[in-house]
Amino acid sequence: MCSFIPKREMAASAAVTANYVLKPPPYPLDALEPHMSKQTLEFHWGKHHRAYVDNLKKQVLGSELEGKPLEHIIQNTYNNGDLLPPFNNAAQAWNHEFFWESMKPGGGGKPSGELLALLERDFTSYEKFYDEFNAAAATQFGAGWAWLAYADNKLKVVKTPNAVNPLVLGSFYLSFVDRCNIFVYEQNRRPDYIKTFMNNLVSWEAVSSRLEAAKAASS
Amino acid sequence: MAASAAVTANYVLKPPPYPLDALEPHMSKQTLEFHWGKHHRAYVDNLKKQVLGSELEGKPLEHIIQNTYNNGDLLPPFNNAAQAWNHEFFWESMKPGGGGKPSGELLALLERDFTSYEKFYDEFNAAAATQFGAGWAWLAYADNKLKVVKTPNAVNPLVLGSFPLLTIDVWEHAYYLDFQNRRPDYIKTFMNNLVSCEAVSSRLEAAKAASS
């Protein structure tokens, strides 16, 4: 598995330059209602995501990682799965910013254009992709994420535990759903959450623009 | 086997040894209704489906756990089996009016192996607070010594060669309704107000007997 590919890393992450800032979601905290409540955003962004950013800052202060781009910290602390201490906070800070940007008010449903064409090419149909993404999100045991990713000119669904993301697995990340336990507790209806995300929240515009960047970086 | 004598799940969703509202205000009835009534129940139900028709069907829960751990390369039934076991053990680790400093032999051994109860408290607290993502923190007994262990997801000390004596569930579903993201407050409440020292002491006796 590739671990450090500067060109890919820079192009695909152009939209996410966290640099240890708690960037707000690109919509008001109540804008995803009724599908994702303001209360969830207040906690998930306002407390959990904020804590990852704050703790990362404390963790890298005075170290050689201080001031380095977030993606650099993630790549350099993954350590082939034997995680160095800053990894979890750095990756979770990155993952959460990416997650907010993966959603939009009035989102979800079937995409169109090139993205649909590629989904149909690599999964046979949008419905097959939907089922595979759904299954990955439903079966990631414990805390983690499910992703649509792009590697070797192909789309694929990936699931990862805890803070791990496809960046360290050599893929471009396009979209994902946070399978962290925080949502499991919420009535434990994980499948309902995943369905709501797919049907009502996904920002296909964000996914499409990331796909363009991924293809450009791969060519 | 001796250490798990009190937990013979056999794929039954055993209720906690107290009413679902009995741990209030430290752990709400709503938490118990979801955590036991939905999450724990799902592990038991899914395990039953998973082993139906297989060679594991009808085997004791501990047998399934030991035989599907596979040195960390988990076989499919492991997560449901271990989570069923862990949760029953967790409910029995608590009691209404629990918590606080133990006494007698348990205290003596904590002082022997951790220097003081306070040192044990801090170590257990740190393990529970730093288990990233989903998991558990444990007081366990191995090689005639008490120790604190933290495990990810469904892993428990049975597969690591120790006798579990006490556990706290630090999956977010265990504390989110009552504490949201304030895991440290949850851990403190568990230690000060919920731990059943009687359960821990009786498991310790069983562990010592099995080790001798």
Interface residues (C-beta under 8 A of the other chain):
Chain A: F43 K47 H48 A51 N88 F141 G142 A143 G144 P161 N162 A163 C180 N181 I182 V184 Y185 E186 Q187 N188
Chain B: F34 K38 H39 A42 N79 F132 G133 A134 G135 P152 N153 A154 W171 E172 H173 Y176 L177 Q180 N181
